[in-house]
């Protein structure tokens, strides 16, 4: 371990040693190590050394783009000890200069637009002298290519002098570096990265570059490697099961159906299957969704749909058979492809909602077995969903990699994580490490006087009075920055509507549902100002409960209102039943494990380094069931006295 850029702690040496053995043995190692323990650099050092020594490639995956910054920081430090090349990549939506207006475009749509622009550009690159953001200029100073016809940034990339590239071929090249370089030389950052991935020993990328098949295939081609040659590192891996399930699920909303109807009118309402107009078919689907909601959904909650409900409804409503229904769906798909191609030729986003509707129906009718459940939900935009219960479908490529490093500060229970992703027990090792910081710096207590048990809080409304009283009492007892985590936005809004902010003697900020990143950034900035104490009302499992640091005095106390068990929705019940049938651990895997992770994530906001001190209070008598996941958890009989004793007030 000669490449450690710092003097390693004991926990870091333990991580590095375990990873080194896993690489040599072609294993997966699951690491649960608290935030601030230095696990990122401890994992990277043995992986970099192994890659340089063996020629293996390292793919470091993060769920969000912002999580990549710490990885680049550590890689640049390691690069001072050993030579290697590392590059970051993100999607076109984040990197493309021309398509910034297409915020909601998917990777396939942007790829089509990009391909057309590059093809047009290639016709003119032989005579390009310079370019600007409007057009290309040839040797006679004549305008030869309008921006709408091609891509001047791609043209400049093709003529880029190699001396400009040398820095990136022998260094750690993060996204910020690429964007600055691309802006200076008026080149396409996305295509620049693609062109140079083949030189990289390490690539830092979002999850989609591995788990979405077409994107993974493209990455391996650009990188000139195989999946068997990869060592995959998964950061913040506690989110991976949910990510995999959502990736393999399919949904159809009324919004999509209505958007498809608008497209149909633009296409002169084509006839499908030689017997029904596209508009009438979509009206049948619209009525089917509405009837499904009316029949099965109660109180805006989601509900199960009989497996053959959709097909039976459409066959009956259209008075046809399965063969003709399939022909109608295929004709709608073809109409969608034609519409999409027309948009592409016009230089517009090649999207088709007709295609989306037909693709959903194909997926819905082909899905069977216990790996999926079919659900309908109401609300302002009702939808039907084929929800994937089996995360192993999307996670299957992990079985083919040379080795895998899965890490998080809240990965436990590790057996649930391993089983949910279908990792081979004989190829998987566990590593659970305690916090490297002084245990007396963190105190976790729970109260037994209240609960947010779903059945009780709605059966006995006076429980809200008790909970509000405790929240206000705690917040007003100490002059420190406090975050109160509620189990859901619905519960949070109940307390906001009751006027809880008016009873707290500090500035109060509220995490609102649907708040954009700019709005969220502003309230976080205000909350971090320690000139006077503040309270934040937030949702556990939301953006404030993970991935955001509040060092030192910025956050010293958190209150967790109730155990954040998953809402007893149709999806949740199906998932619990699925785990019961597969592992005989429905409650442990589908209910207890995600609740434990959410609480540990929230508590992890308190202690980020050896100087931080903090206290967590759980307002729920059921907290004692989580003593194996929450170190030093104790019951409190006088929470205010315990707060004052801990902080010395």
N, C-alpha and C positions, 0 to 999 in steps of 0.2 A: 504494500500500500504506500508506495513512495510518492504518489501524486496528490496526497491530501494537501490542499492549499492552506490548511490551518492545523493547529495541533488538535488531533481528534479526541473527543471524549470517549469514555468507555462504551457508552451506548452506540456511538458511531462506529467504533471498531467491531462491535458485535454485529451490527447491520452489515457492514462491509464484508466481514468474514462469512456470514450466512449467504450473502449474494454471490460471493466468489465461488463458494462450493456449489450453489445452485446452477451457476453458469457452466461449470465443468461437468455437472451431472445432468444437464438439460432438464432442469426442473422449473416449476413455478414456485416462487416464494411469496407468501402473503405476510405483509408487515403492518402491524398496528403499533404505531409509535407516535406519541403526542406531538402536537404542533410545537415548534421551537426546539425539537430534539436534534435537528440537523440531519434528518433522514434523506433529504434531496441530495446533498453532496456525498453522503455516505453510500448511497446507491450508485451515483454517477461515477465515482472514482474506480471501483472494481469493474464496472461496465466499460468505461473508456479504456482501461488497461487491457481488458479482455478483447475488445474490438480491435485495438491496435496490434495486439499479439496474434490474433487468429483470423482477422479479416471479416469477422461478423459485423453486421450493421445494427446500430442501436436506433430504435424508433421510440421516442419519448412522447407519450400521448397525454393531453390535458383535456378536460371537459370544456373549458373556456379559454379564449385567447389571452385574457389577462393573467392567467396562471402561468403563462410561459416566461414571464419576466424573471422570476426567481431562478428558473432553469438556466437561462442565458447567463445570469450573473455568476452562478456557480461554475458553469462550463468555461467562462472566460478566466476564472481563477485557476481552474485545473489546467487550462491551456498554457499557463505559465510554467507548468511542470512537465508537460508531454505534448508532442505535436499530434494534432488531429484536425479534421475539418468538420464543422457543425453548421447546419443551416436550419432556419425555421420556415415553415410554410403555413399559410392560411388559405381560405377560400377566395375565389375571384371577387365575391361580394365585398370583402374587406380590402382587397388589394387593387382591383381594377380602377383605373383612372376614368375611363369612359362611362362605365355603367353604374355610377354612384346613385343615379336616380331610381334604379331598380332594386330598392331595398328588400322587397319580399320575394325576389326571384330565387329559384332553386338552382343548384349547380348544373343540372342538365340544360335548363333554359339559357343560362349565361354562357355555357360552353358552346351552344349553337350560334349565338350572336358573335361570340369571340372568334369562332372558326370562320364565319363569313367575313369578318373584318380582316382577319389575317390573310385569307385567300385573296381578297381584293388588294391588300397592301403588297403582296408578293409580286403582283404584276408590274409594280412601279419601282421596286427597290433598287434596280440596277442603275437608275438615273437620279437617285435622290442625292441632293447636296446638303440640305438641311430641312428641319421641320419645326413647326410650332403647333400650338393647340388648335389651329384652324385648318391648316393644309400643309402638304409637302411641296417643296420647291426643287425644280430640276436645275441642271447646270446652266441653263439660259435664264435663270431666275423666273421661270414660268410656273404658275400654280398647276400641279398635275393631279392632286388627289384631295378631294373634299373630305373633311372629317367624317361626314355621314357615310362615306363610301368605303372607308378603311380605317386603319389605326396608325397614326403617326408615331405613337410611342413604341409600337412593335417595329416599325420601320427603323427608328433610331437604334433599337436594340440590335437589329441585324447588322448595322454598320458600326457597332461599338468597338472601339479599339481594345485589344486584349489586355493592354497594360492597365486599364481601369479595373479589370476583373481580378488581378493577381491577389489583392487583399482578401477577397472573399474565398479564394481557393485554398488559402492556408491560414484560416482563422475561424473564430466563432462568429457566424453571420446571423444576427437576430433580425427580426422583422423591422425594427426601428432603423437599423443600419441600412437595410435594403431600401426602405421608403425614402430615406434621406439621399441615398445614392441615385435612386431612380428619379427623384424630383430634380436633382442637380443636373442630370444628363438627359432629362425628358425621355425616359424609357419606361417600358411596362414592367413593374416590379414582379407581377405574377409570372410572366414569361421568362424574366431573368432568373427567377428561382428555379423554375422548371428546367431551364437549360443547364443549370449547374448542380442539380441534385445528384447527378451521377458521381460527383467528386466527394460527396459527403460521407463521413463515417457515422455521423449522428444526424438525425432529423427530428426536430421538435414540431409536433402537429396536433390539431384537434382530433378527437375520437373518430370522427367521420372518415379520416384518411385510412383507418384500419377496418372499421366495422361496416362501412357501406361498400358493398362488393365492387361496383364500377369504379369508385374512387380509389379503393385499395389496389385494384388491377392497374389503374393508371399510374399510381405512385410507384409500384414495383417496377413498371416499365421505365419510367423516368429515372429511377434509381439504379436500374440495371442489376436487380437482385431478385431473390426469391423469398417467399414467406418462410421457408425452412432456414434461411440464413439470418433471420431477424431475432434480436433480443428486444422484446417489447416491455417498456416501462409504463405502467399505468398510474398516473398521479391522481389523488383524490378519488381513488377507486371505489369508495363507498357508494358512489352514484351509478356504478356501472350496470347493476341489475335492472334498475328502472330504465336506464338509457336503452339497453338491449330490448326490453319488452316494448317500449314505445316505438323503437325502430322497426319492429316486425308487425306492429298493429296497423290497421287500416280503418279510416273513418270517412263518413259522408255526412255533410251538414246541409241544412236547407239553404244556407247561403250559397254553397257550391251548386246546388240544383238550380237556384234562381239565376246564378251567373251563367250557367249552361243554357238556360232559356233565352237569355239575351243573345248569346252566340248563335243560337238556332235561327233567330230572326235575321241576323246578319247573313246567314247562309241560305236564306229563302226556304227555311223549314223543310229539310230533305225528308224523303220517305225512307223508313227503316224496315228491312225485312219484307219489302213489297206489300206491306199492309197497314202501317201506322206511321203518322208523321212524328218527327222528332219531338215537336212541341207536346203532342198528346202523350207520348211516352214519358217525357219528363214530368208532365202534370200527374201521371199515374204514380211516379216515384215520389213526387211531392205529397200527394194524398196518402201514400203508403207510410211515409215518415210521420205525418201528422196523426194518422190513425194509430200508428205504433205508440206514439207518445200518449195519446188519449187513452189507449187500452192498458198500457203497462206502467206508465210513470205516475208516481204519487208524490206530491209535495216537492216537485222539481228535483227529486232524487233520481239517480240512474236506476235502471232495472234490467232484468234479463229478458232477452227476446228468444222465443222458441227457434231452434236452429233452422227450420224450414219456413219460417214466417214470411220472409220477403218473397221467396220464390212462389209460395202458395198464393200470396196476395196478388202478385203480378200476373201469374198464370190465370187466376180467376178474373181479375179486372180486365185483362186484355183478351180473354177468351181464346187462348192459344195453348201450345204445348211447349215443352222444354227446348225442342229443336228450333222452333221459330223464335222463342225468346232469346236464345243464344245468337241467332242471326241478327236480331234487332240490336243486341248489345255490340256485336262486331261491326255493324253498319254505323252505329253511333261513334264507335272508336275511330273508324275510318274518317267519318265527318270531322271529328276532332283533330285528327292528324292533318287533314287538308286545311282546316282553319288555322292550325298552328303554323303550318308551312307558309301560308299566306302572310301571316303576321311577321314571320322571319324574313320573307322577301321584302317586306316593307321596312325592315330595320327595327321592328318593334319586338317586344318581349314575346317569344313564341310559346305562349301559354294557351291552353284550351281546357275549359271546364267540362266540355262534352267528353273529352278524353279522360278527365279525372273521374267523372261519373261512371263511365264504362269500365275503367280499370278497377274501380272499387267493386263494381258488381261482379267482375271476373274473380277478384280475390275473395269476395264474400261467398260466392257459390262453390269455390274450390276448397275452402277451409273446412276441415273436419277434425275429428279426434279430440283428445283432451287438452291439447296444447293451446287452444283458443276458447274464448267464451264470447257470446254475442250479446251486445248491450245497447240500450237506447237511453239517451238523456234528454231532458227538456230544457227549459230556459228560453232566453231570447233567440238563440240559434240552435234548435234541436239537432241532434245528430245520432246516427247509428254507428256502432263501433264493433269491429272484430278485434277484440283485445287479446294480445298475445300474453299467455301466462308463463311460457317457457323461455327464459332468457338464454338458454343454451343454443337456440336457433341462430341468434345473431352472434353469440360468443364462440361458435364452433371454430373459426379460424385460429383461436388461441391454442387449440390442440395441435396445430401444425408448426408453431414457431419453435425456434431453438430453445428459448427459455423466456420466462415471463416474470416480471417484478411488479407486484400489485401492492400499492402502499397508500396509507391514509392514517390520519390521527384517530379515525373512528371506523376502522374496518371490521372490528369484532362485532358479532361472533363469526369467527373465521370459518367454521364448518358450514355455516349457512351460506357464506359468500362462495366458498368452493363448490358446494353442491348446486347452488343456484346457477352457476356458470358452467357446470358440467366439467370441471377440471378433474383430471385423473388423480385419485387418491395416492397412487404410487409415485406420482411425479410432483406432488405438492407438499411443501413444508411450511410450517407456521412459525412466525416470530412475533411475540407480543412483548412489548417493552414498557416499563413504568416511566413516568415523567422523570426527566433528569433534574428537575427543579425541587427545591426544598418543599416537602409535603405540607409544612405549616403555612406556606404561602397561599394555599387554596383550601377553603372550607366549604363543604357541601352538606346542607341540612334539608330536612323535609318536615312539613307540618301535617298533622293528622286531622285537623279540624275541618278541612274542606276537600272537595274532589270535583273533577270535571267529567266524571263518568257520564257517558252520553245519555244513558237512560235516566239518570238522577237529575241532571241539571234542567231537563225539560219537564220532568215530573214534579220537581220542587223548585219553583222560581226563586224562592228565598235564598237558594244557594248563591245566586248572583250577588245578593246583598252581602253575604259573608265573604265572598271572594273579593269584591270591591273594597270592603272594609279593610281586609288584610293588605291588599295592594297599596292603598292610600296610607295605611299605618306604617308600612315598611318604607315607602318612598319619602315620607315626611320625617322619618326618624333619623336620617343621616344626610349630611351635606356632601354627597358623592354623585358621580355620574352613574346612572342606573338604566338598564334595559329590561323591560318587562316583556317576556315572550308569551304570546297567546297561542293556543293550539290551532287556530284557523282565523282567516280574515272575518268569517261570520261571527265568531265569538268576540274578536277584537272590536268589531263594529257595534256589537251589543253594548259593550262597556263605553265606547265613544258616545253612543246615543244616550246613554245614561248620564253623561256629563262628568265622567271620571277625571278629565283634564282639569276641571274647575276645582276639584278637591285636593289636587296635588300642589304643593307650595313651591314648585320649580317650573322652569320653562319645559313644556312638553311637546315632543315631536311624535308624529304618527306615520308609520309605514302604511301607505294607502295601496290597495289592490290596483294593479295596472300602472303604477307609478313608473315613469320612464327613467332612464339612467341619469339624465341631467337633474331631474327633480330629486332623485334618490341621492345623488352626489351632493346637492345643496344641503339637505337635512343632515347628512353625515358630517359634512364640513362644520355646520353649526353645532352639532352635538359634540364634536371633538374639541371645540373651544372650551378650555377649562377655566375660563375667567369666572364662571359661576356654575354651580351644579345643575344638571339637566336630567330629564327622564325621556326615554324613547319607548313608545309602545309599538311592538313589532310582532311578527308571526314566526314561530319556530319552524325551521325548514325553509324559510325565505332567504332573501339575499343578505339580510343582516346577521343571520345565525351561522353563516359559514362564508369563508373566503375574504372577510374584511377584518383588518387588524385594528385594535383599539389599545395601543400600548400605554403603560404607566397609568396616569390619572384619567385618561380618556374613558375608561370603563373599569369600575371597581366592584360593582354588584349587579347580579342578574336575578330576576325572578321568573321562574318557569311556572306558568299558570296551568296546572294539570299535566298528566302524562300525555304526551303527543301520540297516542295510539292512532293508527290510520282510521279514518272515518269508515263506519260499517256500510260501505257502498256495495253495489253489486260486484264491481271489480274486486274489491277487497275480499268479499266473501268467496268469490270464485278462486282467487289466489290462495286463500287459506285452505280451501277444499283441495285444490291442486297439490299443495305441499303436503297435505295430510295423506293423499293417495300415493304420492311419490316417495315421501320420506318419513311419513308418520310424525311429522313435526309442523303441522299447520299453524298452530298458535305461535310456536317459537320462531319460525322463519318468516311468517307473513305479518305478524302483529308485534311481537316483543322485539325482534331484531331492529326493524326500522325505527321504533320508538326509542330504543337505547341509543341508536346512532344520532338521532335528532337532538337528544338531550346532551350527549357528549360533544356534538358540534357546537351547540350554544354555549356550554360551559367552557369550551376551548377558546372562546373569545377573551376570557379573563387573563389567562397566563400565556404570554408569548415569549418571555425571556426570564432570566433568573431574578430580575428586579421587580417583576410584576407581583402584585398581591390581589386576591379577589375572593368574593364569597358568592355562592350560588344557593338560592332558596327555592325549593320545589313545593308548590302549594298543592299537594295531593297525597293522601294517606297511602296510596298504592305504590309510592316511590320505593318502599322497602323491598319490593320485588326485583329491583334493579341493582342491588348491592354488589352483585358480581361484575357489573359493568362500570359502576361509579365508585372509585376508590374512596375510602374513608367517609362514606355516606352515614350520616347520623340523624336521629330524630331530635327535633328541638321542642322543648316545652315552653320556652320563652324566646321567641325569635328576635324581639327587639333587644333583649339583654345580650343574646349571642352576637348580634350585629355590633353593638357598642363594645363588647369585649374583644371581638376580632380586630376592629379598627382602632381600638384604644380611645374611643370617644367618651 
